[in-house]
Amino acid sequence: MDVTPKKGEALDRTQVWLAAWVAVATSNSCLSAMVATDWADHCLKAFDERFSAATSPQAAPRRAL
């Protein structure tokens, strides 16, 4: 099975990471770029978990908000 992200998926992941990094880096309380990088990495991991489960053929039903 090929798990390589398609072009659009890779772009989505890049946009998620960059948006998270910029949001943290531009906050008044951010003291270093490493903090922004750590947060962006965590956001990307959460994005992957949420949306890979949603597109998986055996995905569990999603809870309503």
KEMAR-40103 format. One record per residue (C-alpha): residue in one letter; x, y, z. Coordinates in steps of 0.25 Angstrom, whole numbers, plus 5000, padded with zeros to 4 digits. Example, Ala and Ser with C-alpha at 12.3 -4.5 7.8 and 13.67 -1.06 7.14 Angstrom:
+------+------+------+------+
! resn !   xx !   yy !   zz !
+------+------+------+------+
!    a ! 5049 ! 4982 ! 5031 !
!    s ! 5055 ! 4996 ! 5029 !
+------+------+------+------+
This chain:
+------+------+------+------+
! resn !   xx !   yy !   zz !
+------+------+------+------+
!    m ! 5000 ! 5000 ! 5000 !
!    d ! 5005 ! 5014 ! 4996 !
!    v ! 5005 ! 5023 ! 5008 !
!    t ! 5012 ! 5035 ! 5001 !
!    p ! 5004 ! 5048 ! 5002 !
!    k ! 4998 ! 5053 ! 4990 !
!    k ! 5003 ! 5067 ! 4985 !
!    g ! 4991 ! 5074 ! 4992 !
!    e ! 4992 ! 5066 ! 5005 !
!    a ! 5007 ! 5070 ! 5006 !
!    l ! 5003 ! 5084 ! 5004 !
!    d ! 4992 ! 5084 ! 5014 !
!    r ! 5002 ! 5078 ! 5024 !
!    t ! 5012 ! 5089 ! 5021 !
!    q ! 5001 ! 5100 ! 5023 !
!    v ! 4997 ! 5094 ! 5036 !
!    w ! 5011 ! 5094 ! 5041 !
!    l ! 5014 ! 5108 ! 5036 !
!    a ! 5001 ! 5114 ! 5041 !
!    a ! 5004 ! 5108 ! 5055 !
!    w ! 5018 ! 5113 ! 5055 !
!    v ! 5015 ! 5127 ! 5051 !
!    a ! 5003 ! 5127 ! 5062 !
!    v ! 5013 ! 5124 ! 5073 !
!    a ! 5025 ! 5131 ! 5068 !
!    t ! 5017 ! 5144 ! 5067 !
!    s ! 5011 ! 5143 ! 5081 !
!    n ! 5016 ! 5153 ! 5092 !
!    s ! 5020 ! 5141 ! 5101 !
!    c ! 5028 ! 5133 ! 5091 !
!    l ! 5043 ! 5134 ! 5095 !
!    s ! 5050 ! 5126 ! 5085 !
!    a ! 5048 ! 5120 ! 5071 !
!    m ! 5049 ! 5106 ! 5077 !
!    v ! 5036 ! 5108 ! 5085 !
!    a ! 5029 ! 5111 ! 5072 !
!    t ! 5035 ! 5099 ! 5065 !
!    d ! 5031 ! 5090 ! 5076 !
!    w ! 5017 ! 5095 ! 5076 !
!    a ! 5016 ! 5094 ! 5061 !
!    d ! 5021 ! 5079 ! 5062 !
!    h ! 5011 ! 5076 ! 5072 !
!    c ! 5000 ! 5082 ! 5063 !
!    l ! 5004 ! 5075 ! 5051 !
!    k ! 5004 ! 5061 ! 5059 !
!    a ! 4990 ! 5064 ! 5064 !
!    f ! 4986 ! 5068 ! 5049 !
!    d ! 4991 ! 5055 ! 5044 !
!    e ! 4984 ! 5047 ! 5055 !
!    r ! 4971 ! 5054 ! 5053 !
!    f ! 4970 ! 5054 ! 5038 !
!    s ! 4977 ! 5041 ! 5035 !
!    a ! 4967 ! 5034 ! 5044 !
!    a ! 4956 ! 5041 ! 5036 !
!    t ! 4961 ! 5036 ! 5023 !
!    s ! 4964 ! 5022 ! 5027 !
!    p ! 4955 ! 5011 ! 5022 !
!    q ! 4954 ! 5005 ! 5036 !
!    a ! 4952 ! 5019 ! 5043 !
!    a ! 4945 ! 5019 ! 5056 !
!    p ! 4932 ! 5028 ! 5056 !
!    r ! 4935 ! 5043 ! 5059 !
!    r ! 4929 ! 5049 ! 5071 !
!    a ! 4920 ! 5061 ! 5069 !
!    l ! 4925 ! 5074 ! 5076 !
+------+------+------+------+
